[in-house]
């Protein structure tokens, strides 16, 4: 289904691609590639109602794309989702995720002998 979604995006049918990817993620909740593409397409579109739920699912994955999470963070912080009931919670979860990543980088830097 990811290939179909990618083809739909290439043809300019991102809304249909989101529908296909939503179905793919429903069928296989552990499909990180499909979920990542779904978050990206949702963040790039004006249809952002399900974005907070998708971002939360992506945050549960092993190594979520930092680029896609940053894109989602920018969209979630925009006025489009100002009144969404989950906006503040998901932004806080993303902040915590990015902070953990910065801490790991600092920790690794202290372990590298010079």
MIDRENTI-700964 format. One record per residue (C-alpha): x, y, z; chain. Coordinates in nm, 2 decimals. Last residue first. Example, Ala and Ser with C-alpha at 12.3 -4.5 7.8 and 13.67 -1.06 7.14 Angstrom:
BEGIN
<rec east="1.37" north="-0.11" up="0.71" unit="A"/>
<rec east="1.23" north="-0.45" up="0.78" unit="A"/>
END
This chain:
BEGIN
<rec east="4.00" north="1.29" up="2.26" unit="A"/>
<rec east="3.81" north="1.01" up="2.42" unit="A"/>
<rec east="3.44" north="0.99" up="2.32" unit="A"/>
<rec east="3.22" north="0.93" up="2.62" unit="A"/>
<rec east="3.14" north="1.30" up="2.69" unit="A"/>
<rec east="3.01" north="1.34" up="2.33" unit="A"/>
<rec east="2.79" north="1.03" up="2.37" unit="A"/>
<rec east="2.62" north="1.19" up="2.68" unit="A"/>
<rec east="2.56" north="1.52" up="2.49" unit="A"/>
<rec east="2.41" north="1.34" up="2.20" unit="A"/>
<rec east="2.19" north="1.13" up="2.42" unit="A"/>
<rec east="2.07" north="1.45" up="2.61" unit="A"/>
<rec east="1.98" north="1.61" up="2.28" unit="A"/>
<rec east="1.77" north="1.31" up="2.18" unit="A"/>
<rec east="1.59" north="1.31" up="2.52" unit="A"/>
<rec east="1.51" north="1.68" up="2.47" unit="A"/>
<rec east="1.37" north="1.61" up="2.13" unit="A"/>
<rec east="1.14" north="1.35" up="2.27" unit="A"/>
<rec east="1.03" north="1.57" up="2.57" unit="A"/>
<rec east="0.95" north="1.85" up="2.33" unit="A"/>
<rec east="0.75" north="1.61" up="2.11" unit="A"/>
<rec east="0.55" north="1.49" up="2.41" unit="A"/>
<rec east="0.49" north="1.86" up="2.51" unit="A"/>
<rec east="0.37" north="1.94" up="2.16" unit="A"/>
<rec east="0.14" north="1.64" up="2.18" unit="A"/>
<rec east="-0.01" north="1.75" up="2.51" unit="A"/>
<rec east="-0.05" north="2.11" up="2.40" unit="A"/>
<rec east="-0.23" north="2.02" up="2.07" unit="A"/>
<rec east="-0.45" north="1.75" up="2.21" unit="A"/>
<rec east="-0.77" north="1.95" up="2.24" unit="A"/>
<rec east="-0.73" north="2.12" up="1.90" unit="A"/>
<rec east="-0.80" north="2.49" up="1.93" unit="A"/>
<rec east="-0.47" north="2.62" up="1.81" unit="A"/>
<rec east="-0.44" north="2.34" up="1.55" unit="A"/>
<rec east="-0.44" north="2.57" up="1.24" unit="A"/>
<rec east="-0.26" north="2.84" up="1.44" unit="A"/>
<rec east="0.07" north="2.66" up="1.40" unit="A"/>
<rec east="0.24" north="2.47" up="1.68" unit="A"/>
<rec east="0.11" north="2.14" up="1.55" unit="A"/>
<rec east="0.24" north="2.22" up="1.20" unit="A"/>
<rec east="0.59" north="2.31" up="1.33" unit="A"/>
<rec east="0.59" north="2.00" up="1.55" unit="A"/>
<rec east="0.48" north="1.78" up="1.26" unit="A"/>
<rec east="0.77" north="1.90" up="1.05" unit="A"/>
<rec east="1.01" north="1.84" up="1.33" unit="A"/>
<rec east="0.86" north="1.49" up="1.38" unit="A"/>
<rec east="0.91" north="1.42" up="1.01" unit="A"/>
<rec east="1.27" north="1.53" up="1.02" unit="A"/>
<rec east="1.34" north="1.34" up="1.33" unit="A"/>
<rec east="1.22" north="1.02" up="1.17" unit="A"/>
<rec east="1.10" north="0.78" up="1.44" unit="A"/>
<rec east="1.35" north="0.53" up="1.57" unit="A"/>
<rec east="1.18" north="0.26" up="1.77" unit="A"/>
<rec east="0.81" north="0.36" up="1.73" unit="A"/>
<rec east="0.61" north="0.50" up="2.01" unit="A"/>
<rec east="0.66" north="0.86" up="1.89" unit="A"/>
<rec east="0.50" north="0.75" up="1.56" unit="A"/>
<rec east="0.18" north="0.66" up="1.74" unit="A"/>
<rec east="0.17" north="0.99" up="1.92" unit="A"/>
<rec east="0.23" north="1.17" up="1.59" unit="A"/>
<rec east="-0.06" north="0.98" up="1.42" unit="A"/>
<rec east="-0.30" north="1.08" up="1.70" unit="A"/>
<rec east="-0.19" north="1.45" up="1.68" unit="A"/>
<rec east="-0.22" north="1.45" up="1.30" unit="A"/>
<rec east="-0.58" north="1.32" up="1.29" unit="A"/>
<rec east="-0.74" north="1.66" up="1.25" unit="A"/>
<rec east="-0.46" north="1.79" up="1.02" unit="A"/>
<rec east="-0.62" north="1.81" up="0.68" unit="A"/>
<rec east="-0.46" north="2.13" up="0.55" unit="A"/>
<rec east="-0.18" north="1.93" up="0.42" unit="A"/>
<rec east="0.20" north="1.91" up="0.48" unit="A"/>
<rec east="0.16" north="1.77" up="0.83" unit="A"/>
<rec east="-0.09" north="1.51" up="0.71" unit="A"/>
<rec east="0.15" north="1.40" up="0.43" unit="A"/>
<rec east="0.44" north="1.37" up="0.67" unit="A"/>
<rec east="0.24" north="1.19" up="0.94" unit="A"/>
<rec east="0.11" north="0.94" up="0.68" unit="A"/>
<rec east="0.46" north="0.89" up="0.54" unit="A"/>
<rec east="0.59" north="0.81" up="0.88" unit="A"/>
<rec east="0.30" north="0.58" up="0.95" unit="A"/>
<rec east="0.36" north="0.39" up="0.63" unit="A"/>
<rec east="0.73" north="0.35" up="0.70" unit="A"/>
<rec east="0.66" north="0.26" up="1.07" unit="A"/>
<rec east="0.43" north="-0.03" up="0.98" unit="A"/>
<rec east="0.37" north="-0.15" up="1.34" unit="A"/>
<rec east="0.00" north="-0.06" up="1.33" unit="A"/>
<rec east="-0.05" north="-0.31" up="1.04" unit="A"/>
<rec east="-0.41" north="-0.31" up="0.90" unit="A"/>
<rec east="-0.49" north="0.03" up="1.05" unit="A"/>
<rec east="-0.15" north="0.17" up="0.93" unit="A"/>
<rec east="-0.22" north="0.05" up="0.58" unit="A"/>
<rec east="-0.58" north="0.19" up="0.59" unit="A"/>
<rec east="-0.45" north="0.53" up="0.70" unit="A"/>
<rec east="-0.18" north="0.50" up="0.43" unit="A"/>
<rec east="-0.45" north="0.45" up="0.16" unit="A"/>
<rec east="-0.66" north="0.74" up="0.29" unit="A"/>
<rec east="-0.35" north="0.97" up="0.31" unit="A"/>
<rec east="-0.26" north="0.87" up="-0.05" unit="A"/>
<rec east="-0.62" north="0.97" up="-0.16" unit="A"/>
<rec east="-0.57" north="1.31" up="-0.01" unit="A"/>
<rec east="-0.22" north="1.34" up="-0.16" unit="A"/>
<rec east="-0.35" north="1.30" up="-0.51" unit="A"/>
<rec east="-0.09" north="1.49" up="-0.71" unit="A"/>
<rec east="0.02" north="1.21" up="-0.94" unit="A"/>
<rec east="0.34" north="1.16" up="-0.74" unit="A"/>
<rec east="0.14" north="1.15" up="-0.42" unit="A"/>
<rec east="-0.08" north="0.88" up="-0.57" unit="A"/>
<rec east="0.24" north="0.68" up="-0.67" unit="A"/>
<rec east="0.37" north="0.71" up="-0.32" unit="A"/>
<rec east="0.04" north="0.59" up="-0.18" unit="A"/>
<rec east="0.03" north="0.29" up="-0.41" unit="A"/>
<rec east="0.39" north="0.20" up="-0.31" unit="A"/>
<rec east="0.30" north="0.23" up="0.05" unit="A"/>
<rec east="0.00" north="0.00" up="0.00" unit="A"/>
END
